[in-house]
């Protein structure tokens, strides 16, 4: 069950939402490589992935989901590629 874009219960809906965020970050990473690192950070932080990701993490009970490790690795790779 999904309400306002966030899964309410754990299960397939929660896994799908987290997988979608991972896919969005990988697409975003490729596009942000074309920008200057500071511009890419501002765009990532304020408008693309981070606000939606924080909403997902705040509204769903996903603290013990194993996909969070993959999400963490995707975020780490984004910030590593931007080379601040």
N, C-alpha and C positions, 0 to 999 in steps of 0.2 A: 504494500500500500504506500502510495506516494502522495503527500500533501504539500503544496506550494514548492514543488521541486525537490523535496527532501524525503527520503524513505523513513517511514515511521517505525517499522519493525526490521529486525535483522533478517537476512536471507538474500534471495535472488535480487530483489530490488536494490538493496544496499550494495551488493557486489557490482551490479550493473552501473550504479551511480559512480562508484569509485573507479571502475574501469573506464568509464566515459571521461572522468577527470584526468586519468593517466593518458588517455589518447589525446585529449585536448592539450595537455602539456607537451606531448611529443610533437604535435603539429605546431604549437606555439614556439617551441624551441627552434625549429627549422626557420621560422620566419623572423625570429628575434636575432638570429645570427647576422642578418643583413643590416642591422642598426648599430649605432654606437652603443657601448655597454651601459652608459648612464641613461640614455633614452629608452633602451630596452627594459631596464630595471623599473623605471617610472611607469611605463606602459604595463608591464607585468604586475606590478604592485597595485596600481590604481584601477585598472580597467579590465584586464583579461581574465586571468585565472585565479588569482589569489582571493578576491572577495567572494567569488562563487564557491571556491574550495572551503574557505572559512565558514561560509553559511552551511555547507554540507556537514562539516565536522561539528559545528555547534548544535545543529538541529537533529542529528541522528545519533543513535547510540552505537557507534562503530569503534569503540576503544579497543576491542579485542579482535578486530577483523585482520586476517593475515595480508590482505591487499594493501594495508597501510604502509607496509615495508616497501612495496613496489612504488607506491605513491611518493614516499620519502626519497627513494632513489631517483625518481623522475625529477622531483624538485631540486635535488642536489645536482643532478646533471645540468639542469637549466642554469643554475647559478655558477657552476663550474665553467660552462661554455661561454658565459658572458664575460669572464675574466676581469674582475673589478680591480 
